[in-house]
Amino acid sequence: MTDTRSRERKARLLFVDDEQALLDGLRQSLHKERKRWDMEFAAGGDAGLAAAQAGEFDVVISDIAMPKMSGTEFLQRFSKLQPSS
């Protein structure tokens, strides 16, 4: 008998924040979920958009108060690249 979970596609999550220490903390805290989720961590809106151009994500979690590009602007631009996320 084969475990069906091993054949299921892992959900892809993108975390976007301008604070690298926060992203590092999330990466460490969520390390145990790596078998369930494929996680990517982007330092700022530009890096998040580059990640969006490189692959599709099921879920996006973004800081709202980022200096160069606000989280609101990032999410608006992201949704144009990936409307189903």
LOKOLDO-841119 format. One record per residue: x, y, z of N, C-alpha, C, O, CB in turn; residue number from 1. Coordinates in nm, 3 decimals, always signed. Glycine has a CB too. Example, Ala and Ser with C-alpha at 12.3 -4.5 7.8 and 13.67 -1.06 7.14 Angstrom:
LOKOLDO-841119
+1.319  -0.569  +0.780  +1.230  -0.450  +0.780  +1.320  -0.330  +0.780  +1.424  -0.332  +0.846  +1.131  -0.447  +0.905  1
+1.285  -0.225  +0.708  +1.367  -0.106  +0.714  +1.290  +0.003  +0.787  +1.341  +0.114  +0.804  +1.408  -0.060  +0.572  2
***
This chain:
LOKOLDO-841119
+0.084  -0.118  +0.000  +0.000  +0.000  +0.000  +0.089  +0.124  +0.000  +0.186  +0.130  +0.075  -0.096  +0.000  +0.122  1
+0.057  +0.222  -0.083  +0.136  +0.343  -0.095  +0.072  +0.456  -0.016  -0.051  +0.472  -0.017  +0.152  +0.383  -0.243  2
+0.153  +0.533  +0.051  +0.104  +0.649  +0.125  +0.067  +0.759  +0.025  +0.154  +0.808  -0.047  +0.211  +0.700  +0.228  3
-0.060  +0.798  +0.020  -0.105  +0.898  -0.077  -0.047  +1.036  -0.049  -0.036  +1.117  -0.140  -0.256  +0.905  -0.078  4
-0.011  +1.064  +0.075  +0.046  +1.195  +0.107  +0.178  +1.216  +0.036  +0.212  +1.330  +0.003  +0.066  +1.210  +0.256  5
+0.253  +1.111  +0.011  +0.382  +1.125  -0.056  +0.364  +1.165  -0.202  +0.456  +1.220  -0.262  +0.462  +0.995  -0.046  6
+0.248  +1.138  -0.259  +0.222  +1.172  -0.399  +0.156  +1.307  -0.414  +0.152  +1.361  -0.525  +0.137  +1.067  -0.463  7
+0.104  +1.363  -0.307  +0.037  +1.493  -0.315  +0.141  +1.604  -0.329  +0.251  +1.596  -0.275  -0.050  +1.517  -0.191  8
+0.103  +1.706  -0.403  +0.190  +1.822  -0.420  +0.188  +1.905  -0.293  +0.082  +1.931  -0.236  +0.148  +1.907  -0.542  9
+0.306  +1.947  -0.249  +0.313  +2.032  -0.130  +0.267  +2.172  -0.165  +0.293  +2.221  -0.275  +0.457  +2.035  -0.072  10
+0.198  +2.235  -0.071  +0.157  +2.374  -0.090  +0.281  +2.462  -0.092  +0.374  +2.439  -0.015  +0.058  +2.420  +0.022  11
+0.282  +2.561  -0.180  +0.395  +2.655  -0.189  +0.356  +2.785  -0.122  +0.256  +2.847  -0.157  +0.435  +2.679  -0.338  12
+0.437  +2.826  -0.025  +0.413  +2.947  +0.052  +0.527  +3.046  +0.029  +0.644  +3.008  +0.024  +0.399  +2.915  +0.202  13
+0.491  +3.173  +0.015  +0.589  +3.280  +0.000  +0.571  +3.377  +0.115  +0.462  +3.431  +0.136  +0.573  +3.352  -0.137  14
+0.678  +3.399  +0.190  +0.680  +3.496  +0.299  +0.763  +3.615  +0.254  +0.876  +3.599  +0.208  +0.738  +3.432  +0.431  15
+0.707  +3.736  +0.268  +0.776  +3.857  +0.224  +0.782  +3.956  +0.340  +0.681  +3.990  +0.401  +0.705  +3.922  +0.101  16
+0.904  +4.000  +0.370  +0.925  +4.098  +0.478  +1.056  +4.168  +0.453  +1.148  +4.109  +0.398  +0.923  +4.031  +0.620  17
+1.067  +4.293  +0.493  +1.192  +4.367  +0.475  +1.292  +4.339  +0.588  +1.409  +4.377  +0.577  +1.164  +4.515  +0.467  18
+1.250  +4.274  +0.694  +1.337  +4.246  +0.806  +1.389  +4.102  +0.797  +1.315  +4.006  +0.819  +1.263  +4.268  +0.941  19
+1.517  +4.090  +0.763  +1.576  +3.958  +0.745  +1.570  +3.874  +0.872  +1.551  +3.753  +0.866  +1.721  +3.971  +0.699  20
+1.585  +3.938  +0.988  +1.580  +3.863  +1.114  +1.443  +3.798  +1.134  +1.434  +3.686  +1.184  +1.612  +3.956  +1.232  21
+1.338  +3.867  +1.094  +1.204  +3.809  +1.105  +1.189  +3.690  +1.010  +1.135  +3.586  +1.049  +1.096  +3.916  +1.074  22
+1.238  +3.704  +0.887  +1.232  +3.593  +0.792  +1.313  +3.474  +0.843  +1.269  +3.359  +0.831  +1.285  +3.638  +0.655  23
+1.430  +3.501  +0.901  +1.511  +3.393  +0.956  +1.439  +3.322  +1.070  +1.444  +3.200  +1.082  +1.647  +3.446  +1.004  24
+1.371  +3.401  +1.155  +1.294  +3.342  +1.264  +1.179  +3.256  +1.214  +1.154  +3.148  +1.267  +1.240  +3.451  +1.354  25
+1.110  +3.304  +1.112  +1.003  +3.224  +1.052  +1.057  +3.095  +0.992  +1.000  +2.988  +1.012  +0.930  +3.305  +0.943  26
+1.167  +3.107  +0.920  +1.229  +2.988  +0.858  +1.263  +2.885  +0.966  +1.237  +2.766  +0.948  +1.357  +3.028  +0.779  27
+1.319  +2.930  +1.076  +1.355  +2.839  +1.184  +1.231  +2.781  +1.251  +1.225  +2.661  +1.278  +1.442  +2.911  +1.287  28
+1.133  +2.865  +1.278  +1.010  +2.820  +1.345  +0.931  +2.721  +1.261  +0.870  +2.628  +1.314  +0.923  +2.939  +1.379  29
+0.932  +2.740  +1.130  +0.852  +2.657  +1.040  +0.930  +2.541  +0.979  +0.877  +2.468  +0.895  +0.794  +2.742  +0.931  30
+1.053  +2.525  +1.019  +1.138  +2.419  +0.963  +1.071  +2.282  +0.970  +1.084  +2.201  +0.878  +1.272  +2.415  +1.037  31
+1.001  +2.255  +1.078  +0.936  +2.125  +1.095  +0.825  +2.100  +0.994  +0.782  +1.986  +0.976  +0.881  +2.113  +1.235  32
+0.777  +2.205  +0.929  +0.668  +2.192  +0.830  +0.720  +2.170  +0.688  +0.641  +2.164  +0.594  +0.581  +2.317  +0.833  33
+0.852  +2.158  +0.670  +0.909  +2.149  +0.536  +0.862  +2.027  +0.458  +0.868  +2.026  +0.335  +1.058  +2.147  +0.545  34
+0.814  +1.924  +0.527  +0.762  +1.807  +0.457  +0.621  +1.832  +0.402  +0.578  +1.767  +0.307  +0.761  +1.685  +0.550  35
+0.551  +1.926  +0.464  +0.415  +1.960  +0.419  +0.413  +2.078  +0.323  +0.330  +2.082  +0.232  +0.327  +1.991  +0.538  36
+0.503  +2.174  +0.344  +0.500  +2.299  +0.266  +0.634  +2.323  +0.199  +0.740  +2.292  +0.254  +0.464  +2.417  +0.356  37
+0.629  +2.378  +0.081  +0.747  +2.428  +0.013  +0.748  +2.578  +0.038  +0.662  +2.650  -0.013  +0.747  +2.393  -0.144  38
+0.844  +2.625  +0.117  +0.843  +2.765  +0.162  +0.958  +2.842  +0.101  +1.069  +2.793  +0.087  +0.852  +2.772  +0.314  39
+0.927  +2.967  +0.063  +1.028  +3.058  +0.014  +1.017  +3.187  +0.093  +0.907  +3.230  +0.129  +1.013  +3.084  -0.140  40
+1.131  +3.249  +0.120  +1.137  +3.369  +0.203  +1.204  +3.479  +0.121  +1.317  +3.463  +0.077  +1.213  +3.343  +0.337  41
+1.134  +3.590  +0.102  +1.184  +3.700  +0.019  +1.202  +3.825  +0.104  +1.113  +3.865  +0.179  +1.088  +3.727  -0.099  42
+1.320  +3.886  +0.091  +1.353  +4.007  +0.166  +1.306  +4.130  +0.089  +1.384  +4.192  +0.017  +1.506  +4.015  +0.195  43
+1.179  +4.165  +0.104  +1.123  +4.284  +0.041  +1.037  +4.254  -0.079  +1.036  +4.143  -0.132  +1.232  +4.375  +0.001  44
+0.965  +4.357  -0.121  +0.870  +4.343  -0.231  +0.934  +4.306  -0.364  +0.881  +4.223  -0.437  +0.795  +4.469  -0.248  45
+1.048  +4.367  -0.396  +1.114  +4.334  -0.523  +1.154  +4.187  -0.528  +1.135  +4.121  -0.630  +1.238  +4.422  -0.542  46
+1.210  +4.137  -0.418  +1.248  +3.995  -0.413  +1.125  +3.906  -0.420  +1.129  +3.798  -0.480  +1.327  +3.966  -0.284  47
+1.014  +3.950  -0.359  +0.890  +3.873  -0.366  +0.836  +3.866  -0.508  +0.787  +3.761  -0.551  +0.787  +3.934  -0.275  48
+0.844  +3.977  -0.581  +0.798  +3.977  -0.720  +0.888  +3.891  -0.808  +0.840  +3.825  -0.900  +0.792  +4.119  -0.775  49
+1.018  +3.893  -0.780  +1.109  +3.806  -0.855  +1.075  +3.659  -0.830  +1.079  +3.578  -0.922  +1.256  +3.834  -0.815  50
+1.042  +3.625  -0.706  +1.002  +3.488  -0.674  +0.874  +3.452  -0.748  +0.859  +3.339  -0.795  +0.983  +3.471  -0.522  51
+0.782  +3.547  -0.757  +0.654  +3.523  -0.825  +0.675  +3.498  -0.974  +0.602  +3.421  -1.036  +0.560  +3.641  -0.805  52
+0.774  +3.564  -1.031  +0.803  +3.543  -1.173  +0.871  +3.409  -1.196  +0.863  +3.353  -1.306  +0.890  +3.656  -1.226  53
+0.939  +3.358  -1.093  +1.012  +3.232  -1.107  +0.925  +3.109  -1.083  +0.959  +3.000  -1.131  +1.128  +3.231  -1.012  54
+0.815  +3.124  -1.011  +0.730  +3.008  -0.982  +0.600  +3.049  -0.917  +0.587  +3.160  -0.864  +0.803  +2.910  -0.894  55
+0.503  +2.958  -0.920  +0.371  +2.987  -0.865  +0.364  +2.953  -0.717  +0.431  +2.861  -0.670  +0.264  +2.912  -0.941  56
+0.281  +3.028  -0.645  +0.261  +3.008  -0.502  +0.112  +2.990  -0.473  +0.027  +3.047  -0.540  +0.319  +3.126  -0.421  57
+0.085  +2.909  -0.372  -0.053  +2.888  -0.329  -0.095  +2.993  -0.226  -0.211  +3.035  -0.222  -0.068  +2.747  -0.270  58
+0.001  +3.035  -0.144  -0.027  +3.128  -0.035  +0.086  +3.231  -0.028  +0.203  +3.196  -0.044  -0.042  +3.053  +0.101  59
+0.050  +3.357  -0.005  +0.148  +3.464  +0.011  +0.120  +3.534  +0.143  +0.007  +3.574  +0.171  +0.143  +3.565  -0.108  60
+0.226  +3.549  +0.225  +0.215  +3.619  +0.353  +0.313  +3.734  +0.346  +0.434  +3.713  +0.329  +0.243  +3.523  +0.477  61
+0.262  +3.857  +0.358  +0.348  +3.973  +0.342  +0.332  +4.072  +0.456  +0.222  +4.093  +0.508  +0.317  +4.042  +0.211  62
+0.445  +4.131  +0.494  +0.444  +4.246  +0.583  +0.375  +4.360  +0.507  +0.388  +4.369  +0.385  +0.590  +4.286  +0.630  63
+0.305  +4.445  +0.576  +0.239  +4.559  +0.512  +0.330  +4.681  +0.514  +0.336  +4.755  +0.416  +0.106  +4.590  +0.581  64
+0.399  +4.703  +0.625  +0.482  +4.823  +0.641  +0.627  +4.793  +0.601  +0.711  +4.763  +0.686  +0.477  +4.875  +0.787  65
+0.653  +4.803  +0.471  +0.790  +4.786  +0.421  +0.829  +4.919  +0.355  +0.744  +4.985  +0.296  +0.801  +4.665  +0.319  66
+0.955  +4.959  +0.365  +0.994  +5.092  +0.320  +0.994  +5.115  +0.168  +0.936  +5.213  +0.122  +1.128  +5.121  +0.371  67
+1.056  +5.029  +0.092  +1.071  +5.054  -0.052  +0.939  +5.033  -0.127  +0.902  +5.113  -0.212  +1.179  +4.964  -0.110  68
+0.872  +4.925  -0.096  +0.743  +4.892  -0.158  +0.654  +4.841  -0.046  +0.688  +4.744  +0.021  +0.759  +4.785  -0.275  69
+0.541  +4.906  -0.026  +0.452  +4.862  +0.082  +0.398  +4.722  +0.052  +0.396  +4.678  -0.063  +0.334  +4.962  +0.101  70
+0.354  +4.656  +0.156  +0.294  +4.525  +0.137  +0.169  +4.530  +0.052  +0.142  +4.438  -0.025  +0.262  +4.463  +0.271  71
+0.095  +4.637  +0.065  -0.027  +4.654  -0.017  +0.010  +4.664  -0.164  -0.052  +4.598  -0.248  -0.105  +4.780  +0.027  72
+0.110  +4.745  -0.195  +0.154  +4.757  -0.334  +0.210  +4.623  -0.384  +0.182  +4.581  -0.496  +0.261  +4.868  -0.348  73
+0.289  +4.558  -0.301  +0.343  +4.427  -0.339  +0.231  +4.330  -0.373  +0.234  +4.264  -0.477  +0.431  +4.370  -0.227  74
+0.131  +4.319  -0.284  +0.022  +4.224  -0.307  -0.059  +4.259  -0.431  -0.104  +4.169  -0.502  -0.070  +4.219  -0.185  75
-0.078  +4.387  -0.460  -0.148  +4.426  -0.582  -0.070  +4.383  -0.705  -0.127  +4.330  -0.801  -0.172  +4.579  -0.584  76
+0.060  +4.407  -0.703  +0.143  +4.369  -0.817  +0.156  +4.217  -0.828  +0.155  +4.162  -0.938  +0.283  +4.433  -0.804  77
+0.166  +4.150  -0.714  +0.173  +4.004  -0.713  +0.045  +3.944  -0.774  +0.052  +3.850  -0.853  +0.193  +3.951  -0.570  78
-0.070  +3.999  -0.737  -0.197  +3.943  -0.785  -0.213  +3.958  -0.936  -0.287  +3.881  -0.997  -0.314  +4.009  -0.715  79
-0.144  +4.055  -0.996  -0.146  +4.065  -1.142  -0.061  +3.956  -1.206  -0.092  +3.908  -1.316  -0.096  +4.204  -1.186  80
+0.045  +3.916  -1.136  +0.131  +3.808  -1.188  +0.068  +3.670  -1.164  +0.079  +3.580  -1.247  +0.270  +3.814  -1.122  81
+0.002  +3.656  -1.048  -0.055  +3.527  -1.010  -0.197  +3.548  -0.954  -0.214  +3.546  -0.832  +0.036  +3.453  -0.905  82
-0.295  +3.570  -1.038  -0.429  +3.599  -0.991  -0.494  +3.490  -0.907  -0.585  +3.519  -0.829  -0.515  +3.626  -1.108  83
-0.450  +3.365  -0.920  -0.515  +3.257  -0.847  -0.454  +3.233  -0.708  -0.503  +3.149  -0.633  -0.509  +3.129  -0.928  84
-0.347  +3.305  -0.675  -0.283  +3.286  -0.542  -0.360  +3.358  -0.434  -0.321  +3.353  -0.318  -0.137  +3.336  -0.544  85
***
